Each structure stands twice: as structure tokens, then as C-alpha cells.
Amino acid sequence: MSAETYRDAWGIPHLRAADADELARAQGRVTARDRAWQLEVERHRAQGTSASFLGPEALSWDRLARRARLADTARRCFTALEAKDPETAAWVRAYVDGVNEGLAACDAPEFARVDLTPGRWEPWTPLAVWLATHILFAGFPAKLWREHITAHLGPDAVALFATDGPGTAGSNGWLVSGERTATGHAIVAGDPHRFIEDPGVYQQIHLSCPEFDVVGLAVPGVPGIAHFGHTGTVAWAITNAMADYQDLYRERLRRTGAGVEALGPDGAWHRAARHTETIHVAGEESVDVEVIETDRGPVIAGGPEGLDDGTPAALSLRYPPRVTADLGFGALLPLLRARRVADVDRALDAWAEPVNVVQAADTEGGLLHRVAGRVPVRASANSLRPVLAWEPGHEWTGWHTPPRAGLTEGIAVMANQRGPAAPLGVEFAPPHRADRIAALLAGKDDWSAADMPAIHTDTHLASAGPLLDRIAALDDLSPEAAALRDRLLAWDRHMDADSTEAAAYAAVRGAVVRRLAAHPALAPAAVAPAYPEVLLPWLALVPRVAYALEHLLRADDLYGVDRAEAVRAALEEVAARPPAGTWGDTHRLAPWRALPDTSDGREEPRLPGDHDCVLCTSAVPGLTDRAARGPAARYVWDLADRQHSRWVVPHGASGVPGSPHHRDQQTLWLDGELAPVITDFDRLTKETDD
């Protein structure tokens, strides 16, 4: 049969075809119809060509993409995939053929706004999109921050500021075994936290052919369903393991008549690969970029002349796919074909990056809780900071065996805290979200899929404790500040959108963050080294103070900073000019869009939650209450009956402005509700035969 496309009431595509390749082609076609503009933005970002139509704001990213050799790495990985796994390579080609067919007929309005015509996808483009999406996922720039703060405050500062940084991606995930559910079958649920983009980073989709029938969340531009899926008999989901699998090297480079050489750990100079690429910038002159690669990896900052501030050493990046020519795409088809937990487990042995904690369950009672991905074995110093390329002892010597874990009283919870991946990482998220989810799940033994949104949307903020303790210790306050103190101490610590107390707490917190960051003991760290702009968010002082605030307030000493006085001054400041409304009045969704949204001028939606709540909607205290990060999807996989499963995304299934399904799930998402997962084709509306 030819491929058939169906839609449910939310416009979610359900595809049926005769075989896996034809299904992949249909997935590519329908993705191009629904997400044409998004696909082209991602293709250009992966190639380092986005400034050609987005302008100079995209230039820093394009420089990184070029210098890190993202497109070239994707080509290498696809060539290796063809040799090692021709079936998967053919399947990826089929998807790309579908994308090209769909783009040829697309009518997304954004193209006209920037005078852009969709370009041609190559067989390696999905791999490049995957790599570009995740190259910063492990947060390698955090090593630059540790080096930076150590230089200003000493090595003890690293632990004080260690927390889930502003640039990392996280997730909540929990697995409830059948012994703790009303049906006797497991439930897998959670929500990935990423930058909220419009269109969204996840695509709800249903893929059906004689080999498999899978519903899940796909990454637009990549075939199959990698992160979150349900085949009917087995379901899986992931969270960020917070593993460290990328290294930075200080390189000593020199120019010669033949090109560029790099000093190696053997004390000898070795020829480095070098060439020049040109980045076209809309509205400005083109920019030439020198691309250099040493035996460690591509040089992403500086060159033979050093950095712009005169620092003599350049900076190279070593990341697994550049070393192995393997992005883990060999896991994608086996995941779709999985019938039991053991099948998912075997498929994940081929997973490369990003490194994830995976939870899975099947209808026969099988359970899985493991780490998946490739982490190199090397010296501990490599994980902490940039190391010297010309010193021996920093080479990679093998790969860690991914750890496994079990369940505790029938439950496993992962929220980027220290867990099974602890031996593979350096910094992890505070335990607040994980502890809160575990406490809520301990409340009963008959959980159902319908119960799970109450966990998704919990707004309790455990990390408020240290600041409230400091506030409680204050005396000799003005009457207004004393009244504000009493209000905050009586507050239930829930960051609800309609809470005036949550707004007051956030205002005091922001004022404390600004005062600490401005203190002479810390303020010098606000001046970042001359690294590329795209890396600077990891080096910004105010967000670092904000996300480490509880540690900074609890430390025995903070470099002589009078924290009691800072908290007192912040409380008096807010008492004199209190917030005019509720938390949701300023805590609003600020999604990233490649082009500013001019379609309807809607006000940004009000949000509950906060960075350390289970409902993780991350603002940057001290800078803004607007949230650019949050749940990029929510899902509940029911192993008793797949059609009792639920899901939602922040916007809608379509990426086309003006489509009825562009934002029709947003109200559900804001209210903490979920849409039903429908897999019965008799309940769907047929759209077309392709």
C-alpha cells in the first residue's frame, strides 16, 4: 500500500505504510509540511549558514558550528553508518527524500519574510541536526566557568557555585511499577526541560507499518522516535544524565610556511588541518572563519595568535562523534522494533549522545533503569577544566560501561540529580525536584495515568528554605519590611501563578542576587574572558549567583560578604516598592523564535512554577522573571492500555502560523492538562494517500 496520513483532533500526524523505509519517507514529508520553516532553520544552524538570512545575531553560533566541524562530523558519521549499518542508512535516506518532497511543496510564510527558498537536504543532514541540537547539551562551557571563578576566588569557589547551570537541559522522569498502580501495569511519565521554542523541539507522531506501531515524541529533522516512545508493549523515556563526555584543551599553535602546527604532549610540533570558510551575513559584509583542527579536536576559540584578550593559548574541543564517527543512529530502528524491555536495552547499547538516563517498562512486568551513551575514560582533570594539550596524561583511553540502577519500593525517579550517572559527571541538579516527585509518589499505591498531571504541575519550591531562614533571622526592620517578612514566613512555598507571596519572594530573591553579584568580593568575576559570544551565558555572574543562591547563603563564609545585610537591604528594597501583582504577572513564557512573531501580538502567557519546582519553568533571578526554559512536552505512558496514555506540547502539532493546530495545545499545557493518545486508525481522520 502507499503511505497514508491521518490526523486526530489536535492535528497530530498518524502515518501508516507498507514498510519502514516508506514510513520514514512519509514521516519526512509530513514533517516538512508541518514544520518546513523549523526544518530549514535547523539545517542552516547545523551547517553554520543561519546568519545568511537571520542576520548578525546568528553569527556567533555559525562560527561555532563551522569551527567545531559539525557538518563535516555528520558527513563522517553517515559514511560510517553506510558501511556498518546499510539498513539504517537507507532508512535515513528515505526520510531525507520525504523531507525534500515536502519542502518542494511547502508554503510556510516565514520564507517570504526573509526571501529564502528551502534548500536541499542531504542524507547526512539529519545527523547534523541531531549533533547541532545536542553539542551544547553536556555544557562543556561549564569548564570555562570553573576555570574563571577559580582564577578570581580560588578553587573552593567551584563547589559553592556548582549547580544546574543556565545552559544545561534537564528533565523530570519517573517509573512506577505495576505493584504501585491501580491496573497492575507500570506507568512511565515525565517532562523534558529545554528552551521552549516555537515551533516546539518535539513533534507528536504515530508511525505504523507491519514491523512496528509506535507513538511518541520525535525531533523534527530526525527519523523515528528516539527519546520518548510507546510501542504498545514497551515504553521508554529519558532524562539528561548530566554526564561529562566532552573535553576542552588549551592549544599552543604556531604558523609556518606550510600552515599551522600544534604542540603535542610528546613535546613535538604536529601539523594541524587548516582551511578558511566564508559566512554570509544578511545585511552585512561576509565574514571569513579560519577552521583549525589539531590531534585533540577542532579549535573553537582563538588561534595561533591566541584569544582576543591576548591569552596565548587557543581552545580545542574533543567530542565523541568526532573521534568515533558514530552518532548512535544505529539505535533508532531497533527502538521502533522493540517489543520488550530487553529489546530497548539492547538498542541502547548502540546509543552515543547525548548521554541519558533511560527508564522503560513493558506489559510483562519488565523494568529498566540505566544510563545510555558514550563517556570517555580519561584523567579527572579533563572533567573539571580545560587541560593543556602539550602535557601528557590527558588522552582518552577507552569508554565507561554505562551504569544501571534499580527501583526503590517500586519507583524510580530521575530529575538530573546525582543517581546512576554520578560516576560519569561533575555537576548535577539539586535534589529538590527528584525528592519532591519521590515524596508525592510515596503518597499512595494505586496510581493511574490520570493522576500524573498533579505531579507534572507541582509548584513547591524547596530551594526557598535558605533565603527564608535568613529572612527569619532579621530584626530591627522597618514596619513595612517586618510585615513583608511575616508574609513570606507564612507563605506555603508554592510558586503559583496567582500568588502574591510568590511574587514577593521572587522580588526579594532577585534583589539578593543582584546585591551579592555586585559585592566587591564577587563583582570582578562579572568580566568574562574573550570567548565566543555563544559561550558567554555559561560565564555570566548573575545567573551563576542565582542558581547557586542556596549554597551561597548556607556557606560558612562567603569571602567576607555580609549576607545578612544583603538580605536585609533586599527585603527593605522590596517592602518599599512591592510587586504590583502576582507571580504570573511577571513570570511569563518567552519562547525562542528564529524570527520575531508578528502574527497576532498576543501577550506572553502567565506561568506557575520555578527553576527548582517539579513544574520547572526557569527564569533567571536577578535578571528577569520571564521563562525561556520549561517543559518542552509532557507525557504519560500507560502499559495497561496505550490508549490511556496522555501527552501535550507547549504550542501545537503544526509549526505554520495561522494553522488551527499552531497553538491549540497551549491552553492544555498552561493548565497542566494532557491530550489523549489515540492510536486506533478508525478513530482518526484520513488526510491523504501519498
MOTA-V393299 format. One record per residue. N is the residue number from 1. SS is DSSP state (a for helix, b for strand, c for the rest). PHI is phi as a letter, one per 30 degrees, with the letter a starting at -180 (none if undefined). BURIAL is # if it has 24 or more other C-alpha atoms within 12 Angstrom, else .. Layout:
# MOTA-V393299
<<N,SS,PHI,BURIAL> <N,SS,PHI,BURIAL>>
This chain:
# MOTA-V393299
<<1,c,none,.> <2,c,d,.> <3,c,d,#> <4,b,c,#> <5,b,c,#> <6,b,b,#> <7,b,b,#> <8,c,c,#> <9,c,d,.> <10,c,c,#> <11,c,i,#> <12,c,d,#> <13,b,d,#> <14,b,b,#> <15,b,c,#> <16,b,b,#> <17,c,a,#> <18,c,d,.> <19,c,a,#> <20,a,d,#> <21,a,d,#> <22,a,d,#> <23,a,d,#> <24,a,d,#> <25,a,d,#> <26,a,d,#> <27,a,d,#> <28,a,d,#> <29,a,d,#> <30,a,d,#> <31,a,d,#> <32,a,d,#> <33,a,d,#> <34,a,d,#> <35,a,b,#> <36,a,e,#> <37,a,d,#> <38,a,e,#> <39,a,d,#> <40,a,d,#> <41,a,d,#> <42,a,d,#> <43,a,d,#> <44,a,d,#> <45,a,d,#> <46,a,d,#> <47,a,d,#> <48,c,i,#> <49,c,b,#> <50,c,d,#> <51,a,d,#> <52,a,d,#> <53,a,b,#> <54,a,c,#> <55,c,j,#> <56,a,d,#> <57,a,d,.> <58,a,c,#> <59,a,d,#> <60,a,d,#> <61,a,d,#> <62,a,e,#> <63,a,e,#> <64,a,d,#> <65,a,e,#> <66,a,d,#> <67,a,d,#> <68,c,d,#> <69,c,i,#> <70,a,d,#> <71,a,d,#> <72,a,d,#> <73,a,d,#> <74,a,d,#> <75,a,d,#> <76,a,e,#> <77,a,d,#> <78,a,d,#> <79,a,e,#> <80,a,d,#> <81,a,d,#> <82,a,e,#> <83,a,d,.> <84,a,c,.> <85,c,b,#> <86,a,d,.> <87,a,d,.> <88,a,d,#> <89,a,d,#> <90,a,d,#> <91,a,d,#> <92,a,d,#> <93,a,e,#> <94,a,d,#> <95,a,d,#> <96,a,d,#> <97,a,e,#> <98,a,d,#> <99,a,e,#> <100,a,d,#> <101,a,d,#> <102,a,d,#> <103,a,d,#> <104,a,d,.> <105,c,c,.> <106,c,d,#> <107,c,b,#> <108,c,d,#> <109,c,d,#> <110,a,d,#> <111,a,d,#> <112,a,d,.> <113,a,d,.> <114,c,c,.> <115,c,h,.> <116,c,c,.> <117,c,c,.> <118,c,e,#> <119,c,c,#> <120,c,c,.> <121,c,d,#> <122,c,c,#> <123,c,e,#> <124,c,d,#> <125,a,d,#> <126,a,e,#> <127,a,d,#> <128,a,d,#> <129,a,d,#> <130,a,d,#> <131,a,d,#> <132,a,d,#> <133,a,d,#> <134,a,c,#> <135,c,d,#> <136,c,c,#> <137,c,d,#> <138,c,d,#> <139,c,i,#> <140,c,e,#> <141,c,d,#> <142,a,e,#> <143,a,d,#> <144,a,d,#> <145,a,d,#> <146,a,d,#> <147,a,d,#> <148,a,d,#> <149,a,d,#> <150,a,d,.> <151,a,d,.> <152,a,c,#> <153,a,b,#> <154,c,j,.> <155,c,d,.> <156,a,d,.> <157,a,d,#> <158,a,e,#> <159,a,d,.> <160,a,d,#> <161,c,c,#> <162,c,d,#> <163,c,a,#> <164,c,d,#> <165,c,d,#> <166,c,d,#> <167,c,c,#> <168,c,d,#> <169,c,c,#> <170,b,b,#> <171,b,a,#> <172,b,c,#> <173,b,a,#> <174,b,b,#> <175,b,b,#> <176,b,c,#> <177,c,d,#> <178,a,e,#> <179,a,d,#> <180,a,c,#> <181,b,c,#> <182,c,d,.> <183,c,c,#> <184,c,i,#> <185,c,c,#> <186,c,d,#> <187,b,b,#> <188,b,c,#> <189,b,b,#> <190,b,l,#> <191,b,a,#> <192,b,d,#> <193,b,c,#> <194,b,b,#> <195,b,d,#> <196,c,d,#> <197,b,c,#> <198,c,b,#> <199,c,d,#> <200,c,d,#> <201,c,d,#> <202,c,b,#> <203,b,b,#> <204,b,d,#> <205,b,a,#> <206,b,b,#> <207,b,c,#> <208,b,b,#> <209,b,a,#> <210,c,e,.> <211,c,d,.> <212,b,a,#> <213,b,b,#> <214,b,b,#> <215,b,c,#> <216,b,l,#> <217,b,c,#> <218,b,c,#> <219,c,c,#> <220,c,e,#> <221,c,j,#> <222,c,b,#> <223,c,d,#> <224,c,i,#> <225,c,b,#> <226,c,c,#> <227,c,c,#> <228,b,b,#> <229,b,a,#> <230,b,b,#> <231,c,c,#> <232,c,j,#> <233,c,c,#> <234,b,b,#> <235,b,b,#> <236,b,b,#> <237,b,a,#> <238,b,b,#> <239,b,b,#> <240,b,d,#> <241,c,d,#> <242,c,i,#> <243,c,d,#> <244,c,c,#> <245,c,b,#> <246,b,b,#> <247,b,b,#> <248,b,c,#> <249,b,b,#> <250,b,d,#> <251,b,c,#> <252,c,c,#> <253,b,c,#> <254,b,b,#> <255,b,d,.> <256,b,b,.> <257,c,d,.> <258,c,c,.> <259,b,k,.> <260,b,b,#> <261,b,b,#> <262,b,b,#> <263,b,d,#> <264,c,c,#> <265,c,d,#> <266,c,d,.> <267,c,i,.> <268,c,c,.> <269,b,d,.> <270,b,b,#> <271,b,d,.> <272,b,c,#> <273,b,d,#> <274,b,a,#> <275,b,a,.> <276,b,c,.> <277,b,b,.> <278,b,c,.> <279,b,c,#> <280,c,d,#> <281,c,b,#> <282,c,d,.> <283,c,i,.> <284,c,b,.> <285,c,d,.> <286,c,d,.> <287,b,b,#> <288,b,d,.> <289,b,b,#> <290,b,d,#> <291,b,c,#> <292,b,b,#> <293,b,b,#> <294,c,c,#> <295,c,d,#> <296,c,d,#> <297,c,l,#> <298,b,d,#> <299,b,d,#> <300,b,c,#> <301,b,b,#> <302,c,i,#> <303,c,a,#> <304,c,e,#> <305,c,d,.> <306,c,i,#> <307,c,d,#> <308,c,d,.> <309,c,c,.> <310,c,j,.> <311,c,e,.> <312,c,d,.> <313,c,c,#> <314,b,d,#> <315,b,b,#> <316,b,c,#> <317,b,c,#> <318,b,c,#> <319,b,b,#> <320,a,e,#> <321,a,d,#> <322,a,d,#> <323,a,d,#> <324,a,c,#> <325,c,h,#> <326,c,b,#> <327,c,c,#> <328,c,i,#> <329,c,d,#> <330,a,d,#> <331,a,d,#> <332,a,d,#> <333,a,d,#> <334,a,e,#> <335,a,d,#> <336,a,d,#> <337,a,d,#> <338,c,d,#> <339,c,c,#> <340,c,b,#> <341,a,e,#> <342,a,d,#> <343,a,d,#> <344,a,d,#> <345,a,e,#> <346,a,d,.> <347,a,e,#> <348,a,d,#> <349,c,d,#> <350,c,c,#> <351,c,d,#> <352,c,c,#> <353,c,a,#> <354,c,d,#> <355,c,d,#> <356,b,b,#> <357,b,c,#> <358,b,c,#> <359,b,b,#> <360,b,b,#> <361,b,a,#> <362,b,b,#> <363,c,d,#> <364,c,c,.> <365,c,j,#> <366,c,d,#> <367,b,b,#> <368,b,b,#> <369,b,b,#> <370,b,a,#> <371,b,c,#> <372,b,b,#> <373,c,k,#> <374,c,c,#> <375,c,b,#> <376,b,d,#> <377,c,c,#> <378,c,a,#> <379,c,d,.> <380,a,d,.> <381,a,d,.> <382,a,e,#> <383,a,d,#> <384,a,c,#> <385,c,a,#> <386,c,d,#> <387,b,c,#> <388,b,d,#> <389,c,d,#> <390,c,c,#> <391,c,c,.> <392,c,d,.> <393,c,j,.> <394,c,c,#> <395,c,d,#> <396,c,d,#> <397,c,b,.> <398,c,l,.> <399,b,b,.> <400,c,d,#> <401,c,d,.> <402,c,d,#> <403,c,d,#> <404,b,b,#> <405,c,b,.> <406,c,c,#> <407,c,c,#> <408,b,c,.> <409,c,h,.> <410,c,i,#> <411,b,b,#> <412,b,b,#> <413,b,b,#> <414,b,b,#> <415,c,b,#> <416,c,i,#> <417,c,d,#> <418,c,d,#> <419,c,a,#> <420,c,d,#> <421,c,d,#> <422,a,e,#> <423,a,d,#> <424,a,c,#> <425,c,b,#> <426,c,c,#> <427,c,c,#> <428,c,b,#> <429,c,d,#> <430,c,e,#> <431,c,d,#> <432,a,e,#> <433,a,d,#> <434,a,d,#> <435,a,d,#> <436,a,d,#> <437,a,d,#> <438,a,d,#> <439,a,d,.> <440,a,d,#> <441,a,d,#> <442,c,d,.> <443,c,d,.> <444,c,a,.> <445,c,c,.> <446,c,b,#> <447,b,d,#> <448,c,b,#> <449,a,e,#> <450,a,d,#> <451,a,d,#> <452,c,d,#> <453,a,e,#> <454,a,d,#> <455,a,d,#> <456,a,e,#> <457,c,c,#> <458,c,d,#> <459,c,c,#> <460,b,d,#> <461,c,c,#> <462,a,d,#> <463,a,d,#> <464,a,d,#> <465,a,e,#> <466,a,e,#> <467,a,d,#> <468,a,d,#> <469,a,d,.> <470,a,d,#> <471,a,d,#> <472,a,d,#> <473,c,d,.> <474,c,d,#> <475,c,b,.> <476,c,h,.> <477,c,c,#> <478,c,d,.> <479,a,e,.> <480,a,d,.> <481,a,d,#> <482,a,d,#> <483,a,d,#> <484,a,d,#> <485,a,e,#> <486,a,d,#> <487,a,d,#> <488,a,d,#> <489,a,d,#> <490,a,d,.> <491,c,d,#> <492,c,d,.> <493,c,i,#> <494,b,c,#> <495,c,d,#> <496,c,d,#> <497,c,d,#> <498,c,c,.> <499,c,c,#> <500,a,d,#> <501,a,d,#> <502,a,d,#> <503,a,d,#> <504,a,d,#> <505,a,e,#> <506,a,d,#> <507,a,d,#> <508,a,d,#> <509,a,e,#> <510,a,d,#> <511,a,d,#> <512,a,d,#> <513,a,e,#> <514,a,d,#> <515,a,d,#> <516,a,d,#> <517,a,d,#> <518,a,d,.> <519,c,d,#> <520,a,e,.> <521,a,d,.> <522,a,c,#> <523,a,e,#> <524,a,e,.> <525,a,d,#> <526,a,d,#> <527,c,d,.> <528,c,d,#> <529,c,d,#> <530,c,d,#> <531,c,c,#> <532,c,e,#> <533,a,e,#> <534,a,d,#> <535,a,c,#> <536,a,d,#> <537,a,e,#> <538,a,d,#> <539,a,c,#> <540,c,d,#> <541,a,d,#> <542,a,e,#> <543,a,d,#> <544,a,d,#> <545,a,d,#> <546,a,d,#> <547,a,d,#> <548,c,c,#> <549,a,e,#> <550,a,d,#> <551,a,d,#> <552,a,d,#> <553,a,d,#> <554,a,c,.> <555,c,e,.> <556,c,e,.> <557,c,b,.> <558,c,b,#> <559,c,h,.> <560,c,i,.> <561,c,d,#> <562,c,d,.> <563,a,d,#> <564,a,d,#> <565,a,d,#> <566,a,d,#> <567,a,d,#> <568,a,d,#> <569,a,d,#> <570,a,d,#> <571,a,d,#> <572,a,d,#> <573,a,e,#> <574,a,d,#> <575,a,d,#> <576,a,d,.> <577,c,b,.> <578,c,d,#> <579,c,e,#> <580,c,d,.> <581,c,b,.> <582,c,c,#> <583,a,e,#> <584,a,d,#> <585,a,d,#> <586,a,c,#> <587,c,d,#> <588,b,b,#> <589,b,d,#> <590,c,b,#> <591,c,d,#> <592,b,d,.> <593,c,b,#> <594,c,d,#> <595,c,b,#> <596,c,e,.> <597,c,d,.> <598,c,c,.> <599,c,d,.> <600,c,b,.> <601,c,i,.> <602,c,d,.> <603,c,d,.> <604,c,d,.> <605,c,d,#> <606,b,d,#> <607,c,b,#> <608,c,d,#> <609,c,i,#> <610,c,a,#> <611,c,e,#> <612,c,c,#> <613,c,d,#> <614,c,e,#> <615,c,d,#> <616,c,d,#> <617,c,c,#> <618,b,c,#> <619,b,c,#> <620,b,b,#> <621,c,e,#> <622,c,j,#> <623,c,c,#> <624,b,a,#> <625,b,c,#> <626,b,d,#> <627,b,c,#> <628,b,c,#> <629,b,c,#> <630,b,l,#> <631,b,d,#> <632,c,d,#> <633,c,a,#> <634,b,b,#> <635,b,b,#> <636,b,b,#> <637,b,c,#> <638,b,c,#> <639,c,d,#> <640,c,d,#> <641,c,a,#> <642,a,e,#> <643,a,d,#> <644,a,c,#> <645,c,d,#> <646,b,b,#> <647,b,a,#> <648,b,a,#> <649,c,b,#> <650,c,d,#> <651,c,b,#> <652,c,a,#> <653,c,d,#> <654,c,c,#> <655,c,c,#> <656,c,c,#> <657,c,e,#> <658,c,j,.> <659,c,d,.> <660,c,d,.> <661,c,c,#> <662,c,d,#> <663,c,b,#> <664,c,d,#> <665,c,c,#> <666,a,d,#> <667,a,d,.> <668,a,e,#> <669,a,d,#> <670,a,d,#> <671,a,d,#> <672,c,i,#> <673,c,c,#> <674,c,b,#> <675,b,d,#> <676,b,d,#> <677,c,d,#> <678,c,c,#> <679,c,b,#> <680,c,d,#> <681,a,d,#> <682,a,d,.> <683,a,c,.> <684,c,c,#> <685,b,c,.> <686,b,d,.> <687,b,c,.> <688,b,a,.> <689,b,c,.> <690,c,c,#>>
